[in-house]
Amino acid sequence: MHIKDTGAHLITWKYSNTPDRVNHAIELDGGYTLYVVSAGEWGDYEWILSKEGRGVLHSDDAYGSPERALFRGLQKCDEENYL
């Protein structure tokens, strides 16, 4: 697992009407990347697991902090055997 500094990059995905700011991008084994993004104007955060630019899994809920979204994303990836 490698944590990558993303700066203020944006990501567009099918569950968002506008590009979201990427707060964290973590490269996982097998070519997967776990993103934590700012989810809209409410200050919430969500996670997205992708491979080759396509979403594989995404959060069902929004979280109040990027750390909480990151933890839940890693937990779900572990449950689904992506780690």
ChimeraX commands (.cxc) that place a marker at each C-alpha (Angstrom):
marker #1 position 0.00,0.00,0.00 radius 0.5
marker #1 position 1.37,3.42,-0.94 radius 0.5
marker #1 position -0.08,6.78,0.14 radius 0.5
marker #1 position 0.16,9.35,-2.63 radius 0.5
marker #1 position 0.00,13.13,-2.12 radius 0.5
marker #1 position -2.73,14.39,-4.42 radius 0.5
marker #1 position -2.79,18.12,-3.70 radius 0.5
marker #1 position -6.06,19.64,-4.88 radius 0.5
marker #1 position -6.80,17.38,-7.82 radius 0.5
marker #1 position -10.39,16.83,-8.90 radius 0.5
marker #1 position -12.17,13.61,-9.79 radius 0.5
marker #1 position -15.45,13.23,-11.66 radius 0.5
marker #1 position -17.48,10.09,-11.08 radius 0.5
marker #1 position -20.99,9.01,-11.96 radius 0.5
marker #1 position -22.47,9.72,-8.52 radius 0.5
marker #1 position -21.49,13.39,-8.58 radius 0.5
marker #1 position -22.82,16.23,-10.71 radius 0.5
marker #1 position -19.59,18.20,-10.45 radius 0.5
marker #1 position -15.93,17.27,-9.95 radius 0.5
marker #1 position -15.00,16.54,-6.34 radius 0.5
marker #1 position -11.74,17.42,-4.62 radius 0.5
marker #1 position -9.58,14.41,-3.86 radius 0.5
marker #1 position -8.35,14.53,-0.26 radius 0.5
marker #1 position -6.49,11.20,-0.27 radius 0.5
marker #1 position -5.50,8.70,-2.94 radius 0.5
marker #1 position -4.10,5.38,-1.76 radius 0.5
marker #1 position -2.66,2.94,-4.26 radius 0.5
marker #1 position -3.55,-0.63,-3.33 radius 0.5
marker #1 position -2.25,-3.92,-4.69 radius 0.5
marker #1 position -3.70,-5.13,-7.99 radius 0.5
marker #1 position -3.89,-1.69,-9.60 radius 0.5
marker #1 position -6.71,-0.43,-7.36 radius 0.5
marker #1 position -6.81,3.10,-5.97 radius 0.5
marker #1 position -8.89,4.22,-2.99 radius 0.5
marker #1 position -9.94,7.88,-3.18 radius 0.5
marker #1 position -11.42,10.03,-0.43 radius 0.5
marker #1 position -13.28,12.96,-1.96 radius 0.5
marker #1 position -15.11,16.04,-0.70 radius 0.5
marker #1 position -18.76,15.26,-1.32 radius 0.5
marker #1 position -20.48,18.41,-2.48 radius 0.5
marker #1 position -21.24,21.59,-0.62 radius 0.5
marker #1 position -22.08,20.11,2.79 radius 0.5
marker #1 position -18.52,19.42,3.89 radius 0.5
marker #1 position -18.97,15.66,3.87 radius 0.5
marker #1 position -16.54,13.08,2.52 radius 0.5
marker #1 position -16.99,9.84,0.60 radius 0.5
marker #1 position -14.66,7.10,-0.62 radius 0.5
marker #1 position -14.36,5.52,-4.07 radius 0.5
marker #1 position -12.39,2.40,-5.02 radius 0.5
marker #1 position -11.37,2.40,-8.67 radius 0.5
marker #1 position -9.29,0.41,-11.11 radius 0.5
marker #1 position -8.09,1.88,-14.39 radius 0.5
marker #1 position -10.38,4.88,-13.98 radius 0.5
marker #1 position -13.55,2.87,-13.36 radius 0.5
marker #1 position -15.40,2.77,-10.07 radius 0.5
marker #1 position -15.47,-0.64,-8.39 radius 0.5
marker #1 position -16.97,0.23,-4.97 radius 0.5
marker #1 position -18.14,3.46,-3.38 radius 0.5
marker #1 position -19.43,4.60,-0.03 radius 0.5
marker #1 position -23.10,4.23,0.83 radius 0.5
marker #1 position -22.90,7.12,3.26 radius 0.5
marker #1 position -21.17,10.48,3.62 radius 0.5
marker #1 position -18.80,11.03,6.54 radius 0.5
marker #1 position -17.99,14.16,8.53 radius 0.5
marker #1 position -14.22,13.91,8.16 radius 0.5
marker #1 position -11.81,12.62,5.51 radius 0.5
marker #1 position -10.18,10.37,8.09 radius 0.5
marker #1 position -13.48,8.66,8.90 radius 0.5
marker #1 position -14.21,8.15,5.19 radius 0.5
marker #1 position -10.70,6.76,4.67 radius 0.5
marker #1 position -11.05,4.34,7.59 radius 0.5
marker #1 position -14.46,3.11,6.40 radius 0.5
marker #1 position -13.19,2.75,2.82 radius 0.5
marker #1 position -10.20,0.68,3.94 radius 0.5
marker #1 position -12.47,-1.40,6.16 radius 0.5
marker #1 position -14.87,-2.13,3.27 radius 0.5
marker #1 position -11.98,-2.93,0.89 radius 0.5
marker #1 position -10.69,-5.41,3.47 radius 0.5
marker #1 position -14.16,-7.00,3.84 radius 0.5
marker #1 position -14.43,-7.37,0.05 radius 0.5
marker #1 position -10.85,-8.75,-0.23 radius 0.5
marker #1 position -9.35,-5.84,-2.18 radius 0.5
marker #1 position -6.51,-5.41,0.37 radius 0.5
marker link #1:1,2 radius 0.2
marker link #1:2,3 radius 0.2
marker link #1:3,4 radius 0.2
marker link #1:4,5 radius 0.2
marker link #1:5,6 radius 0.2
marker link #1:6,7 radius 0.2
marker link #1:7,8 radius 0.2
marker link #1:8,9 radius 0.2
marker link #1:9,10 radius 0.2
marker link #1:10,11 radius 0.2
marker link #1:11,12 radius 0.2
marker link #1:12,13 radius 0.2
marker link #1:13,14 radius 0.2
marker link #1:14,15 radius 0.2
marker link #1:15,16 radius 0.2
marker link #1:16,17 radius 0.2
marker link #1:17,18 radius 0.2
marker link #1:18,19 radius 0.2
marker link #1:19,20 radius 0.2
marker link #1:20,21 radius 0.2
marker link #1:21,22 radius 0.2
marker link #1:22,23 radius 0.2
marker link #1:23,24 radius 0.2
marker link #1:24,25 radius 0.2
marker link #1:25,26 radius 0.2
marker link #1:26,27 radius 0.2
marker link #1:27,28 radius 0.2
marker link #1:28,29 radius 0.2
marker link #1:29,30 radius 0.2
marker link #1:30,31 radius 0.2
marker link #1:31,32 radius 0.2
marker link #1:32,33 radius 0.2
marker link #1:33,34 radius 0.2
marker link #1:34,35 radius 0.2
marker link #1:35,36 radius 0.2
marker link #1:36,37 radius 0.2
marker link #1:37,38 radius 0.2
marker link #1:38,39 radius 0.2
marker link #1:39,40 radius 0.2
marker link #1:40,41 radius 0.2
marker link #1:41,42 radius 0.2
marker link #1:42,43 radius 0.2
marker link #1:43,44 radius 0.2
marker link #1:44,45 radius 0.2
marker link #1:45,46 radius 0.2
marker link #1:46,47 radius 0.2
marker link #1:47,48 radius 0.2
marker link #1:48,49 radius 0.2
marker link #1:49,50 radius 0.2
marker link #1:50,51 radius 0.2
marker link #1:51,52 radius 0.2
marker link #1:52,53 radius 0.2
marker link #1:53,54 radius 0.2
marker link #1:54,55 radius 0.2
marker link #1:55,56 radius 0.2
marker link #1:56,57 radius 0.2
marker link #1:57,58 radius 0.2
marker link #1:58,59 radius 0.2
marker link #1:59,60 radius 0.2
marker link #1:60,61 radius 0.2
marker link #1:61,62 radius 0.2
marker link #1:62,63 radius 0.2
marker link #1:63,64 radius 0.2
marker link #1:64,65 radius 0.2
marker link #1:65,66 radius 0.2
marker link #1:66,67 radius 0.2
marker link #1:67,68 radius 0.2
marker link #1:68,69 radius 0.2
marker link #1:69,70 radius 0.2
marker link #1:70,71 radius 0.2
marker link #1:71,72 radius 0.2
marker link #1:72,73 radius 0.2
marker link #1:73,74 radius 0.2
marker link #1:74,75 radius 0.2
marker link #1:75,76 radius 0.2
marker link #1:76,77 radius 0.2
marker link #1:77,78 radius 0.2
marker link #1:78,79 radius 0.2
marker link #1:79,80 radius 0.2
marker link #1:80,81 radius 0.2
marker link #1:81,82 radius 0.2
marker link #1:82,83 radius 0.2
view
